Every structure is written in structure tokens, then in C-alpha cells.
Amino acid sequence: MQIAILGTGIVSRTLAAKLASLGHDVHVGTRDVAATLARTETGSWGSPPYSTWAAENPSVRLASFADAAAAGEVVLNCVSGTGSLAALQLAGAAHLAGKVLIDLANPLDFSRGMPPRLSIGNDDSLGEAIQRAFPEARVVKALNTVNCALMVDPSRIPGDHDVFVAGNDPTARAAVTGWLREWFGWKSPIDLGDLTASRGLEAWLHLWLRLYATLGTVDFNIRVAR
Ligand SMILES: NC(=O)c1ccc[n+]([C@@H]2O[C@H](COP(=O)([O-])OP(=O)(O)OC[C@H]3O[C@@H](n4cnc5c(N)ncnc54)[C@H](OP(=O)(O)O)[C@@H]3O)[C@@H](O)[C@H]2O)c1
């Protein structure tokens, strides 16, 4: 499958490496290919410069946001929350139209220091804002509630634990549910219905960040007991 992953950070790289290992054609999108390849500084979460990672993952293509989105049959938004709408504008509405757009971003605003605020919330969400801006895309919020290592390997935590899908198009939610099972091994993603569920999925970050500080690990998740 042709898969576009918008973003060059740790989330994009983790997903790209996993999906490429499964035999998919992965197109990573960035604002400026030459500038991204020229970077020498360490990235978020201590990740190496993109060019170092790319040398270890030669099958993953790096392209502009527009070229990556054009190539993808499905598009994954792995851009910072505050940069997501700008990145998707660069990707181009025409390249998103009709496609499933999986939104993994969290609208974290670090401009006032730690802990971050949500740049959007309560009666709105980033997932909904993306859907409004790109009405022809089939936006599905998923995987934003777990660390990226866990996204691609739920077995890092023993036993059953949960991820969620939310989107206005039931066939898109079903497609993403199938991909989460097939690509990464999530047994039973919980279908939360329409995109207003993004409000809670994104607000979870307040508690996720506190749990991370308290537990000292990113290997934890929600288990919905019934
Ligand atoms: N870390 C995790 O495990 C985790 C888990 C769940 C969800 N998330 C969410 O996943 C997303 C990606 O996280 P990350 O840490 O991998 O990367 P990140 O540092 O949050 O974002 C990096 C990407 O954002 C792009 N970007 C930043 N500002 C932009 C702007 N103004 N216009 C266009 N693009 C812009 C950068 O583009 P360039 O490539 O051009 O520099 C880069 O590709 C975030 O929304 C995060 O909240 C993270």
C-alpha cells in the first residue's frame, strides 16, 4: 500500500519504519526536503538528525508535504498539533480529498511553558478543526493517546489495553480499525463514533503527561474495565 506520513519527528519515523518493514511504500512529508536533510541537531525525544535515520531506513522516501500526500492512498498526520493545519494546507486539499486521513496529533501548546496547554478544546478539537478545514478528507482520530513505541507494538504492555478510533465516516473508522489490527496488532480498537470524541481523546493528554512524570515511563495505557 502507498502510505503518506506527514511529519519527520519521532512518531513519523517509528510508524514509517514499522510500515516499511511490512512491505508498504512509505512517503514521509516535510516542509523543505533539503532543509530537513541538512539538519544536524538532535530531534525531539533525543532522536538523531533525519538524515541519520534515513540512512538506516533507505526504503522510506522523503518528499514535500504535497508530494507525499499525493502519493499516499492513506495519509497519516504526524505533525505537531500547532503546525498540523499549516502542514495539511501545504499537503493540499486536492491530495487529501476522498482519502482516509488518520490524525495522530495532539494540540499541545508549549508557548507558555510546562505543562503545555491544549491550543483547542472543551467544545472543539484539533480533529474536528482538521475535518472542517478539509471537508472532503475522511478524518479519523486514532493512536494519539499512546506513545509511538506502543502504537506499533502494543505487546510492550502485557494483557489487553485499549486504543480508540473516532471519525464522521463509519467506513473510514472501519478501515482504520482494520489497519490498526493488521499493521500493529491492536486486537479491539474501540469505535467511539463521530469526531466530537476527539475532544476527550485530546484532553487525555493532560493526564497522560502527569502519568508520564509520575511513573517515569511511556509504557502505560488505558485499559477500559467493564
Ligand atoms: N511522541 C509521541 O509518542 C506521540 C504520541 C502520540 C501523539 N503524538 C503527536 O504526534 C505528533 C508528532 O509528534 P513528534 O514528536 O513526532 O513531532 P513534532 O516535533 O511534534 O512535529 C514535527 C513535525 O511538525 C512539523 N511542523 C512543525 N511546525 C510546523 C508548521 N508551522 N507548519 C508545518 N509543519 C510544521 C515539522 O515539519 P518539518 O519536517 O518541515 O520540520 C515536523 O515534520 C504531535 O502532534 C504529537 O503531539 C506524539
Ligand as a Chemical Component Dictionary entry (heavy atoms), coordinates in Angstrom:
data_LIG
# 
_chem_comp.id                   LIG 
_chem_comp.type                 NON-POLYMER 
_chem_comp.pdbx_formal_charge   0 
_chem_comp.three_letter_code    LIG 
# 
loop_
_chem_comp_atom.comp_id 
_chem_comp_atom.atom_id 
_chem_comp_atom.alt_atom_id 
_chem_comp_atom.type_symbol 
_chem_comp_atom.charge 
_chem_comp_atom.model_Cartn_x 
_chem_comp_atom.model_Cartn_y 
_chem_comp_atom.model_Cartn_z 
_chem_comp_atom.pdbx_ordinal 
LIG N1  N1  N 0  5.733  11.415 20.849 1  
LIG C1  C1  C 0  4.768  10.517 20.867 2  
LIG O1  O1  O 0  4.991  9.334  21.176 3  
LIG C2  C2  C 0  3.368  10.926 20.468 4  
LIG C3  C3  C 0  2.311  10.087 20.784 5  
LIG C4  C4  C 0  1.017  10.416 20.370 6  
LIG C5  C5  C 0  0.816  11.567 19.618 7  
LIG N2  N2  N 1  1.881  12.385 19.332 8  
LIG C6  C6  C 0  1.663  13.547 18.468 9  
LIG O2  O2  O 0  2.240  13.243 17.207 10 
LIG C7  C7  C 0  2.641  14.442 16.565 11 
LIG C8  C8  C 0  4.096  14.326 16.114 12 
LIG O3  O3  O 0  4.947  14.313 17.237 13 
LIG P1  P1  P 0  6.540  14.271 17.020 14 
LIG O4  O4  O 0  7.147  14.428 18.353 15 
LIG O5  O5  O -1 6.907  13.101 16.170 16 
LIG O6  O6  O 0  6.840  15.526 16.102 17 
LIG P2  P2  P 0  6.750  17.092 16.404 18 
LIG O7  O7  O 0  8.086  17.588 16.808 19 
LIG O8  O8  O 0  5.594  17.380 17.283 20 
LIG O9  O9  O 0  6.393  17.643 14.935 21 
LIG C9  C9  C 0  7.361  17.595 13.931 22 
LIG C10 C10 C 0  6.768  17.905 12.601 23 
LIG O10 O10 O 0  5.915  19.060 12.660 24 
LIG C11 C11 C 0  6.161  19.847 11.507 25 
LIG N3  N3  N 0  5.828  21.249 11.786 26 
LIG C12 C12 C 0  6.079  21.942 12.927 27 
LIG N4  N4  N 0  5.619  23.208 12.805 28 
LIG C13 C13 C 0  5.072  23.307 11.567 29 
LIG C14 C14 C 0  4.445  24.352 10.860 30 
LIG N5  N5  N 0  4.267  25.570 11.390 31 
LIG N6  N6  N 0  3.995  24.102 9.597  32 
LIG C15 C15 C 0  4.154  22.878 9.054  33 
LIG N7  N7  N 0  4.745  21.837 9.685  34 
LIG C16 C16 C 0  5.197  22.051 10.928 35 
LIG C17 C17 C 0  7.647  19.654 11.228 36 
LIG O11 O11 O 0  7.873  19.904 9.857  37 
LIG P3  P3  P 0  9.348  19.770 9.187  38 
LIG O12 O12 O 0  9.518  18.309 8.882  39 
LIG O13 O13 O 0  9.258  20.605 7.984  40 
LIG O14 O14 O 0  10.325 20.270 10.221 41 
LIG C18 C18 C 0  7.850  18.200 11.585 42 
LIG O15 O15 O 0  7.655  17.364 10.478 43 
LIG C19 C19 C 0  2.384  15.569 17.578 44 
LIG O16 O16 O 0  1.157  16.179 17.279 45 
LIG C20 C20 C 0  2.319  14.833 18.900 46 
LIG O17 O17 O 0  1.546  15.531 19.855 47 
LIG C21 C21 C 0  3.139  12.097 19.762 48 
# 
loop_
_chem_comp_bond.comp_id 
_chem_comp_bond.atom_id_1 
_chem_comp_bond.atom_id_2 
_chem_comp_bond.value_order 
_chem_comp_bond.pdbx_ordinal 
LIG N1  C1  SING 1  
LIG C1  O1  DOUB 2  
LIG C1  C2  SING 3  
LIG C2  C3  SING 4  
LIG C2  C21 DOUB 5  
LIG C3  C4  DOUB 6  
LIG C4  C5  SING 7  
LIG C5  N2  DOUB 8  
LIG N2  C6  SING 9  
LIG N2  C21 SING 10 
LIG C6  O2  SING 11 
LIG C6  C20 SING 12 
LIG O2  C7  SING 13 
LIG C7  C8  SING 14 
LIG C7  C19 SING 15 
LIG C8  O3  SING 16 
LIG O3  P1  SING 17 
LIG P1  O4  DOUB 18 
LIG P1  O5  SING 19 
LIG P1  O6  SING 20 
LIG O6  P2  SING 21 
LIG P2  O7  DOUB 22 
LIG P2  O8  SING 23 
LIG P2  O9  SING 24 
LIG O9  C9  SING 25 
LIG C9  C10 SING 26 
LIG C10 O10 SING 27 
LIG C10 C18 SING 28 
LIG O10 C11 SING 29 
LIG C11 N3  SING 30 
LIG C11 C17 SING 31 
LIG N3  C12 SING 32 
LIG N3  C16 SING 33 
LIG C12 N4  DOUB 34 
LIG N4  C13 SING 35 
LIG C13 C14 SING 36 
LIG C13 C16 DOUB 37 
LIG C14 N5  SING 38 
LIG C14 N6  DOUB 39 
LIG N6  C15 SING 40 
LIG C15 N7  DOUB 41 
LIG N7  C16 SING 42 
LIG C17 O11 SING 43 
LIG C17 C18 SING 44 
LIG O11 P3  SING 45 
LIG P3  O12 DOUB 46 
LIG P3  O13 SING 47 
LIG P3  O14 SING 48 
LIG C18 O15 SING 49 
LIG C19 O16 SING 50 
LIG C19 C20 SING 51 
LIG C20 O17 SING 52 
# 
